């Protein structure tokens, strides 16, 4: 995955806007936009800032292998066949869905108990 795609994925995964990310990295918004667009690249100092900001090893930013980030897991699309990739993505998606379903169920149960207490 190219650096520009990695920056976009990291930013979106952490739910930051481009403006907010640029501000936190202490760079101009236009410089950060160019990094995500791929029309320029951050220098070594800024790569270090990005790695610290996202709490990742700088080698992740420099690695140009064909990997995709899906639900916090890197999947190597260069060395895997389509069925293997599909299986990995499906497994991660189902696990995340089940975790969220359990959380939603707990919240609804809490609201129900609260509602029952308030109506007594």
C-alpha positions in Angstrom: 0.0 0.0 0.0 1.3 3.4 -0.9 2.0 6.1 1.7 -0.9 8.3 0.6 -3.3 5.5 1.1 -1.8 4.6 4.5 -2.2 8.2 5.6 -5.9 8.3 4.5 -6.6 4.9 6.2 -4.9 5.9 9.5 -6.7 9.3 9.6 -10.1 7.8 8.9 -9.5 4.9 11.2 -8.8 7.4 14.0 -11.8 9.6 12.9 -9.8 12.8 12.2 -10.4 15.4 9.6 -7.5 16.5 7.3 -7.5 19.9 9.0 -7.4 18.4 12.5 -4.6 15.9 11.6 -2.5 18.7 10.0 -3.0 20.9 13.1 -2.0 18.1 15.4 1.1 17.3 13.3 1.9 21.1 13.2 2.0 21.2 9.4 -0.1 23.2 7.0 -3.4 21.8 5.8 -2.2 22.1 2.2 1.0 20.1 2.9 -1.0 17.4 4.6 -3.6 17.3 1.7 -0.7 16.9 -0.8 0.6 13.9 1.2 -2.7 12.2 1.1 -3.1 13.1 -2.6 0.3 11.6 -3.3 1.6 14.8 -5.0 4.3 15.2 -2.3 5.7 13.2 0.5 6.5 14.1 4.1 10.2 14.5 5.1 11.8 12.3 7.6 11.0 14.6 10.5 7.3 14.6 9.6 7.2 10.8 9.0 8.5 10.5 12.6 5.8 12.9 13.8 3.1 10.8 12.0 4.4 7.6 13.5 4.4 9.0 17.0 0.9 10.6 16.4 -0.6 7.3 15.4 1.5 5.2 17.8 3.0 3.1 15.0 6.4 2.1 13.9 7.8 4.3 11.1 8.6 1.2 9.1 4.8 0.7 8.6 4.7 4.1 6.7 7.8 3.2 4.6 6.7 -0.3 3.7 5.4 -0.3 0.1 4.1 -3.9 0.0 0.6 -4.4 -1.2 -1.3 -4.6 2.1 -4.7 -3.4 3.0 -5.8 -2.3 6.5 -9.1 -3.8 7.3 -10.6 -3.6 10.8 -7.2 -3.0 12.4 -5.6 -5.9 10.6 -3.2 -5.7 7.7 -4.0 -8.2 5.0 -1.3 -8.9 2.4 -3.0 -8.8 -1.0 0.2 -9.5 -2.9 0.9 -12.9 -1.4 -2.6 -14.2 -0.9 -5.2 -15.5 -3.3 -8.7 -13.8 -3.6 -10.4 -16.6 -1.6 -7.9 -16.2 1.2 -8.3 -12.5 1.3 -12.1 -12.8 1.2 -12.0 -15.3 4.1 -9.8 -13.0 6.2 -12.0 -10.0 5.6 -15.2 -12.0 6.2 -13.9 -13.4 9.4 -12.8 -10.0 10.7 -16.1 -8.4 9.7 -18.2 -11.1 11.4 -16.1 -10.9 14.6 -16.5 -7.1 14.7 -20.2 -7.4 14.0 -20.7 -9.9 16.8 -18.7 -7.7 19.2 -20.8 -4.7 18.3 -24.0 -6.7 18.6 -23.1 -7.8 22.1 -22.3 -4.2 23.1 -25.6 -2.9 21.6 -27.5 -5.7 23.4 -25.9 -4.7 26.7 -26.8 -1.0 26.2 -30.4 -1.8 25.3 -30.7 -4.0 28.4 -29.4 -1.2 30.6 -31.9 1.2 29.1 -34.7 -1.3 29.7 -33.7 -1.8 33.3 -33.5 2.0 33.8 -36.9 2.5 32.1 -38.4 -0.2 34.3 -37.1 1.5 37.4 -38.3 4.9 36.4 -41.8 3.5 35.7 -42.3 1.8 39.1 
